[in-house]
Amino acid sequence: MFARPENLCSKEAVGRPQASPFRSEVSVSSRKYSILIPTRSRAAYLGHAITSALIAGRKSGCDFEVVVADNASEDETAEVMEGFRSTHVRWLRSEQRLSMRANFERALDASTGSHVCIIGDDDAVSVNGLAYLDALLDATDALVVQWPQMNYSWPPKSGGTIKIRFAEVTGLYEAVNTAQIIQRVRDANFFDYHVGGNVYHGFVSRSLIDQAVSKDGAPYFHAVVPDVYASFQNLFFAENRMVRAKFPISIGGASPRSNGADGVQPSNLKGSGEFARFVSEAASDKIGSFLPAGCRSVSLMELDAFLHVCRRHGFPDEINTQAWWSRVKRDIMGLAPADVGKHIQFARELLGDPHLGEEIVIPPENAATTNNVEKSPEAEAESRKFRLTSLRLAGGAHMQDISKAANFVDHLVAGQGAPSPTSSVASHSYRLCRTVLRAWSERV
């Protein structure tokens, strides 16, 4: 039986059920979920993403839609789409190639839900993802709902892999202080842009989106890398109404055709070609921030997006320049030697200091790239401690594709429905043991 919202427990008061500190923003009867799936010539994966969304939507009993934004695919995408006769699925076909930003924007414009999420065409929605989300929104007035990313690695032939981190499947949730997150970004003191209010593998209220757009009338996605930009933009408009759920509402897929993975690897390594196509298409888009699409530094992309959000919407753009340079420098030195010089110049212009990086000696063209930092003795000792924190599942019938993996993970961590813990210690320990034992006994 699926847990009703009164059984959800905030992290600050674990150990006993409590009344929610929030109130619902949208009544249950008027709530509708829009799952947007941008795609381009990845028919082999797309059907699984759509299937997972339909399963999750139907199981939740909620009103929902799946909007597929087809960016001029040249493979069997049309045949895949013709196989879905559901009234919940809409196919938006573009006959000419668009930038990633433009494709995201048209999917958003076509959606009608009160809450919006974007997933990739090689990703999936968890079986109980929308049911859990709906209960969470019954209990809170969150404008943004985030969750830790659980990633499935698509196999080249058979038997994919997925990693379950036990701390991320408890079903607990916590309120997020968005002002503190913004300050951490200003100080370059954060792990990556997923700390923000993501609409990519996150649900965002339509009212927040409309507020951001109405501020200046410009498109919601306003940078070359739209998901990074939106994650920071949403922080400023969330009004501290953001929660982070410890339950995988969606699952990220990493396939051989993933654009992100191809883009951040050193440019001297052969990739899938997806990043080159992304750069070419972005060059024709008139809407963007400072950095060109060819930037391979994630830290520079984050800095560019954050500053662009601040300047577009009139928020203070003060940052800790030295801390940001240290962060960017580590990123840059992991690039291919041919890329180091131009990325130093990007950093100088973004940070407003023409002398940054003068101490850096650019390695020769044939030098190996590295991003390794020597650990302190204390850090080395800490890393040697034994911890059972995650479970990696690999191969077999359960892992053949992401929709099967999503179903198997749901069976392991949720059983008959989304979790409803009443004690963080007891329920977490129980769920951890149950996950390990089930995976071991049901391995194939």
C-alpha positions as CSV (number, residue, x, y, z in Angstrom):
1,M,0.0,0.0,0.0
2,F,1.4,3.4,-1.0
3,A,2.2,5.7,1.9
4,R,0.1,8.8,2.3
5,P,1.9,12.1,2.9
6,E,1.3,12.2,6.7
7,N,3.7,9.3,6.9
8,L,6.5,11.2,5.2
9,C,9.1,12.4,7.7
10,S,11.4,15.4,7.4
11,K,15.1,14.8,8.1
12,E,15.2,17.3,10.9
13,A,12.6,15.3,13.0
14,V,13.3,11.7,12.1
15,G,12.2,9.1,14.6
16,R,8.5,10.2,14.8
17,P,5.8,11.2,12.4
18,Q,5.2,14.9,12.3
19,A,2.9,17.5,10.8
20,S,4.4,18.9,7.6
21,P,5.9,22.4,8.0
22,F,4.6,23.2,4.4
23,R,1.2,23.4,2.8
24,S,0.2,22.3,-0.6
25,E,0.5,24.9,-3.4
26,V,-1.7,23.1,-6.0
27,S,-4.8,21.0,-5.1
28,V,-4.5,17.3,-5.9
29,S,-7.3,17.6,-8.4
30,S,-5.6,20.3,-10.4
31,R,-2.1,18.9,-10.4
32,K,-0.7,17.6,-13.7
33,Y,2.8,16.3,-14.4
34,S,4.6,17.1,-17.6
35,I,7.6,14.8,-18.5
36,L,9.5,16.3,-21.4
37,I,11.9,14.0,-23.4
38,P,14.1,15.8,-26.0
39,T,15.5,13.3,-28.5
40,R,17.6,13.1,-31.6
41,S,18.3,9.9,-33.5
42,R,18.4,7.6,-30.5
43,A,15.4,5.3,-31.2
44,A,17.1,2.4,-29.5
45,Y,16.7,4.1,-26.2
46,L,13.7,6.4,-26.6
47,G,11.0,3.7,-26.3
48,H,12.2,2.6,-22.9
49,A,12.1,6.2,-21.6
50,I,8.5,6.7,-22.8
51,T,7.4,3.3,-21.5
52,S,8.8,4.0,-18.0
53,A,7.0,7.4,-17.9
54,L,3.7,5.7,-18.9
55,I,4.1,3.0,-16.3
56,A,4.9,5.6,-13.5
57,G,2.0,7.8,-14.6
58,R,-0.6,5.1,-14.7
59,K,0.5,3.6,-11.4
60,S,0.3,7.0,-9.7
61,G,-3.3,7.6,-10.8
62,C,-2.3,11.3,-11.5
63,D,-2.9,13.4,-14.5
64,F,0.2,13.4,-16.6
65,E,1.6,13.9,-20.1
66,V,4.8,12.8,-22.0
67,V,6.0,15.3,-24.5
68,V,8.7,14.0,-26.9
69,A,10.6,16.8,-28.7
70,D,12.1,15.1,-31.7
71,N,15.0,17.2,-33.0
72,A,15.0,16.1,-36.7
73,S,15.9,12.5,-36.0
74,E,17.2,10.5,-38.9
75,D,16.7,7.0,-37.6
76,E,13.7,4.9,-36.6
77,T,12.3,7.4,-34.1
78,A,9.1,7.8,-36.2
79,E,8.5,4.1,-36.0
80,V,9.0,4.1,-32.3
81,M,6.6,7.0,-31.8
82,E,4.0,5.4,-34.0
83,G,4.0,2.4,-31.6
84,F,2.7,4.6,-28.7
85,R,-1.1,5.2,-29.2
86,S,-1.6,6.6,-25.7
87,T,-3.4,9.9,-25.3
88,H,-0.8,10.8,-22.7
89,V,2.0,10.9,-25.3
90,R,2.6,13.8,-27.7
91,W,5.3,13.8,-30.5
92,L,6.7,17.1,-31.6
93,R,8.7,16.7,-34.8
94,S,11.1,19.3,-36.0
95,E,12.2,18.9,-39.6
96,Q,15.4,20.9,-39.1
97,R,18.1,20.7,-36.5
98,L,17.7,23.0,-33.5
99,S,20.1,23.8,-30.7
100,M,19.7,21.9,-27.5
101,R,18.4,25.1,-25.9
102,A,15.8,25.7,-28.6
103,N,14.6,22.1,-28.4
104,F,14.2,22.3,-24.6
105,E,12.3,25.5,-25.0
106,R,9.8,24.2,-27.6
107,A,9.1,21.2,-25.4
108,L,8.4,23.4,-22.5
109,D,6.2,25.7,-24.5
110,A,4.1,22.7,-25.7
111,S,3.6,21.3,-22.2
112,T,0.5,21.9,-20.1
113,G,1.3,20.5,-16.7
114,S,1.4,22.3,-13.4
115,H,4.8,20.7,-12.7
116,V,7.5,20.0,-15.3
117,C,10.5,17.6,-15.5
118,I,12.9,16.9,-18.3
119,I,14.6,13.6,-18.8
120,G,16.9,12.3,-21.5
121,D,15.9,9.9,-24.2
122,D,18.1,7.2,-22.6
123,D,16.8,7.9,-19.0
124,A,13.7,6.5,-17.2
125,V,11.1,7.5,-14.6
126,S,11.0,5.1,-11.6
127,V,7.9,2.9,-11.3
128,N,6.8,4.6,-8.1
129,G,8.4,8.0,-9.0
130,L,5.3,10.0,-9.7
131,A,3.3,8.4,-6.8
132,Y,6.0,9.4,-4.4
133,L,6.2,12.9,-5.9
134,D,2.5,13.4,-5.6
135,A,2.5,12.4,-2.0
136,L,5.4,14.7,-1.3
137,L,3.6,17.6,-3.0
138,D,0.5,16.8,-0.9
139,A,2.6,17.4,2.2
140,T,4.6,20.4,1.0
141,D,4.3,23.7,-0.9
142,A,7.6,23.0,-2.8
143,L,8.2,24.8,-6.0
144,V,11.2,22.6,-6.8
145,V,11.6,18.9,-5.9
146,Q,15.1,17.4,-6.3
147,W,16.4,13.9,-5.8
148,P,19.9,12.3,-5.9
149,Q,20.8,10.9,-9.3
150,M,20.8,7.2,-9.7
151,N,22.6,6.2,-12.9
152,Y,22.2,3.3,-15.2
153,S,25.0,2.5,-17.7
154,W,23.6,1.2,-21.0
155,P,25.5,-1.8,-22.3
156,P,27.0,-1.8,-25.8
157,K,25.5,-5.3,-26.3
158,S,24.0,-6.9,-23.1
159,G,23.8,-6.5,-19.4
160,G,23.8,-2.9,-18.1
161,T,24.8,-1.7,-14.6
162,I,23.2,0.4,-12.0
163,K,24.5,1.7,-8.6
164,I,22.2,2.0,-5.6
165,R,23.4,4.3,-2.8
166,F,21.6,3.3,0.4
167,A,21.3,6.8,1.8
168,E,19.4,7.9,-1.4
169,V,16.5,5.4,-1.1
170,T,15.2,6.0,2.4
171,G,12.1,8.0,1.3
172,L,13.0,10.8,3.6
173,Y,13.0,14.4,2.4
174,E,14.5,17.7,3.6
175,A,13.8,21.3,3.1
176,V,16.6,23.2,1.2
177,N,17.7,26.7,2.2
178,T,18.1,28.1,-1.3
179,A,19.8,31.3,0.0
180,Q,22.5,29.2,1.5
181,I,23.0,27.3,-1.7
182,I,23.3,30.5,-3.7
183,Q,26.0,31.7,-1.3
184,R,27.8,28.4,-1.6
185,V,27.8,28.9,-5.4
186,R,29.1,32.4,-5.0
187,D,31.9,31.0,-2.9
188,A,32.6,28.1,-5.3
189,N,31.9,25.8,-2.4
190,F,29.6,23.1,-4.0
191,F,30.0,19.8,-5.6
192,D,28.3,20.5,-9.0
193,Y,25.3,22.2,-10.5
194,H,23.0,19.5,-9.4
195,V,23.0,21.3,-6.0
196,G,20.7,23.8,-7.8
197,G,17.0,23.6,-8.6
198,N,17.2,21.3,-11.6
199,V,14.4,20.9,-14.1
200,Y,16.5,18.1,-15.7
201,H,15.8,15.2,-13.4
202,G,13.9,17.5,-11.1
203,F,10.3,18.7,-11.0
204,V,9.7,22.5,-11.1
205,S,6.4,24.3,-10.6
206,R,4.9,26.0,-13.6
207,S,4.3,29.1,-11.4
208,L,8.1,29.4,-10.8
209,I,8.8,29.0,-14.6
210,D,6.2,31.7,-15.4
211,Q,7.7,34.0,-12.8
212,A,11.2,33.7,-14.2
213,V,9.9,34.3,-17.8
214,S,7.8,37.3,-16.8
215,K,10.8,39.0,-15.1
216,D,12.0,40.1,-18.6
217,G,9.9,38.3,-21.1
218,A,12.8,36.3,-22.4
219,P,12.8,32.5,-22.9
220,Y,13.1,30.4,-19.7
221,F,16.2,28.6,-21.1
222,H,18.7,31.3,-21.9
223,A,22.1,29.7,-22.2
224,V,24.0,27.2,-24.4
225,V,23.8,24.5,-21.7
226,P,20.1,24.8,-20.7
227,D,20.0,22.4,-17.8
228,V,23.0,24.1,-16.0
229,Y,21.4,27.5,-16.5
230,A,18.0,26.4,-15.2
231,S,19.4,24.8,-12.1
232,F,20.8,28.2,-10.9
233,Q,17.9,30.3,-12.2
234,N,15.4,28.2,-10.2
235,L,17.3,28.8,-7.0
236,F,16.6,32.5,-7.2
237,F,12.9,32.0,-7.8
238,A,12.2,29.1,-5.5
239,E,11.6,31.4,-2.4
240,N,13.1,28.7,-0.2
241,R,10.3,26.4,-1.3
242,M,12.6,23.6,-2.4
243,V,12.9,20.0,-1.1
244,R,15.4,17.3,-1.7
245,A,13.9,13.8,-1.7
246,K,15.8,10.6,-0.8
247,F,14.1,8.6,-3.4
248,P,14.9,8.1,-7.1
249,I,11.9,9.7,-8.9
250,S,13.9,9.2,-12.1
251,I,17.0,7.3,-13.2
252,G,19.7,8.8,-15.4
253,G,21.0,6.8,-18.3
254,A,24.5,6.9,-19.6
255,S,24.7,5.5,-23.2
256,P,27.4,5.3,-25.8
257,R,25.6,8.2,-27.5
258,S,25.4,10.5,-24.5
259,N,26.2,14.1,-25.3
260,G,27.4,15.1,-21.8
261,A,29.9,12.3,-21.5
262,D,31.3,13.1,-25.0
263,G,31.6,16.8,-24.2
264,V,33.6,16.7,-21.0
265,Q,36.2,14.2,-22.0
266,P,39.6,15.6,-23.2
267,S,39.3,16.7,-26.8
268,N,42.3,14.6,-27.8
269,L,40.3,11.4,-27.2
270,K,37.9,10.0,-29.8
271,G,34.3,10.4,-28.8
272,S,30.8,9.6,-30.2
273,G,30.6,12.8,-32.2
274,E,27.6,14.0,-30.2
275,F,29.4,16.9,-28.7
276,A,30.7,18.2,-32.1
277,R,27.1,18.2,-33.4
278,F,26.0,20.0,-30.2
279,V,28.6,22.7,-30.8
280,S,27.6,23.1,-34.4
281,E,23.9,23.6,-33.7
282,A,24.5,25.9,-30.7
283,A,26.5,28.3,-32.9
284,S,23.3,29.1,-34.9
285,D,21.3,30.0,-31.8
286,K,21.1,33.7,-31.1
287,I,20.2,33.2,-27.5
288,G,23.1,32.4,-25.2
289,S,25.5,33.5,-22.5
290,F,29.2,34.4,-22.8
291,L,30.9,31.1,-23.3
292,P,30.9,29.4,-26.7
293,A,29.4,26.0,-27.0
294,G,32.8,24.4,-27.4
295,C,33.8,24.9,-23.8
296,R,34.8,21.6,-22.2
297,S,35.2,22.8,-18.6
298,V,32.1,22.1,-16.5
299,S,33.3,24.6,-13.9
300,L,33.5,27.3,-16.5
301,M,30.0,26.4,-17.7
302,E,28.7,26.6,-14.2
303,L,30.3,30.0,-13.6
304,D,29.0,31.3,-16.9
305,A,25.5,30.1,-16.2
306,F,25.4,31.5,-12.7
307,L,26.7,35.0,-13.7
308,H,24.3,35.1,-16.7
309,V,21.3,34.3,-14.4
310,C,22.4,37.1,-12.0
311,R,22.9,39.7,-14.8
312,R,19.8,38.8,-16.7
313,H,17.5,39.0,-13.8
314,G,19.2,41.8,-11.9
315,F,20.6,39.8,-9.0
316,P,24.0,40.7,-7.4
317,D,26.8,39.0,-9.4
318,E,29.4,39.1,-6.7
319,I,31.5,35.9,-6.4
320,N,34.6,34.8,-4.6
321,T,37.0,35.3,-7.6
322,Q,40.0,33.5,-6.0
323,A,37.9,30.5,-5.0
324,W,36.3,30.3,-8.4
325,W,39.7,30.5,-10.1
326,S,41.0,27.6,-7.9
327,R,38.0,25.5,-8.9
328,V,38.2,26.4,-12.6
329,K,42.0,25.9,-12.7
330,R,41.7,22.3,-11.4
331,D,39.2,21.7,-14.2
332,I,41.3,23.3,-16.9
333,M,44.4,21.4,-16.1
334,G,42.6,18.1,-16.8
335,L,41.9,19.1,-20.4
336,A,44.0,18.3,-23.4
337,P,47.0,20.6,-23.8
338,A,45.6,22.1,-26.9
339,D,42.6,23.3,-24.9
340,V,44.3,24.7,-21.9
341,G,45.3,28.1,-23.3
342,K,41.8,29.1,-24.7
343,H,40.1,28.0,-21.5
344,I,42.5,30.1,-19.4
345,Q,41.4,33.0,-21.6
346,F,37.7,32.1,-21.0
347,A,38.4,32.3,-17.3
348,R,40.2,35.6,-17.5
349,E,37.2,37.2,-19.3
350,L,34.6,35.7,-17.0
351,L,36.4,36.5,-13.8
352,G,37.6,39.9,-15.1
353,D,41.3,39.4,-14.4
354,P,43.7,39.4,-17.4
355,H,46.6,38.0,-15.4
356,L,44.9,34.7,-14.3
357,G,46.9,31.6,-15.2
358,E,50.2,33.4,-15.9
359,E,51.9,30.8,-13.7
360,I,50.6,27.9,-15.6
361,V,53.0,26.0,-17.9
362,I,51.0,24.5,-20.7
363,P,52.2,20.9,-21.3
364,P,53.3,19.7,-24.7
365,E,50.7,18.4,-27.1
366,N,51.5,14.7,-26.5
367,A,51.4,15.0,-22.7
368,A,48.8,12.9,-20.9
369,T,46.0,14.7,-19.2
370,T,45.4,14.3,-15.5
371,N,43.1,15.7,-12.9
372,N,44.5,13.8,-10.0
373,V,45.2,15.6,-6.7
374,E,47.5,14.0,-4.1
375,K,45.6,13.0,-1.0
376,S,46.7,14.2,2.5
377,P,47.7,11.4,5.0
378,E,44.4,12.1,6.8
379,A,42.4,11.8,3.6
380,E,44.2,8.7,2.6
381,A,43.5,7.1,6.0
382,E,39.8,8.0,5.8
383,S,39.5,6.5,2.4
384,R,40.8,3.2,3.7
385,K,38.0,2.8,6.2
386,F,35.4,0.1,5.3
387,R,31.9,1.4,4.5
388,L,29.0,-0.4,3.0
389,T,27.4,2.6,1.3
390,S,26.2,1.3,-2.1
391,L,25.3,-1.7,-4.1
392,R,26.3,-2.1,-7.8
393,L,24.1,-4.4,-9.9
394,A,25.5,-5.6,-13.2
395,G,24.4,-7.9,-16.0
396,G,21.6,-10.3,-16.3
397,A,18.0,-10.1,-17.6
398,H,17.1,-7.5,-15.0
399,M,19.7,-5.1,-16.4
400,Q,19.1,-5.5,-20.2
401,D,17.6,-2.0,-20.6
402,I,16.7,1.0,-18.4
403,S,13.0,0.2,-18.1
404,K,13.8,-3.3,-16.7
405,A,16.4,-1.8,-14.4
406,A,13.9,0.7,-13.1
407,N,11.4,-2.1,-12.4
408,F,14.1,-4.2,-10.6
409,V,15.3,-1.3,-8.5
410,D,11.7,-0.5,-7.5
411,H,11.3,-4.1,-6.5
412,L,14.4,-3.9,-4.4
413,V,14.0,-0.6,-2.6
414,A,10.2,0.0,-2.7
415,G,8.5,-3.3,-2.7
416,Q,4.7,-2.7,-3.2
417,G,5.0,1.1,-3.2
418,A,7.1,4.2,-2.4
419,P,8.8,4.1,1.0
420,S,7.2,5.6,4.1
421,P,9.8,5.5,6.9
422,T,8.9,6.5,10.5
423,S,12.4,6.3,11.8
424,S,15.5,7.2,9.9
425,V,17.8,4.7,11.7
426,A,15.5,1.7,11.8
427,S,13.9,2.1,8.4
428,H,17.2,3.0,6.7
429,S,19.0,-0.1,8.2
430,Y,16.1,-2.3,7.3
431,R,16.0,-1.0,3.7
432,L,19.7,-1.4,3.4
433,C,19.7,-5.0,4.5
434,R,16.6,-5.8,2.4
435,T,18.2,-4.3,-0.7
436,V,21.5,-6.3,-0.3
437,L,19.7,-9.6,0.5
438,R,17.2,-9.3,-2.3
439,A,19.9,-8.4,-4.9
440,W,22.0,-11.3,-3.8
441,S,19.2,-13.9,-3.7
442,E,17.7,-12.7,-7.0
443,R,20.8,-12.2,-9.0
444,V,20.9,-13.8,-12.4
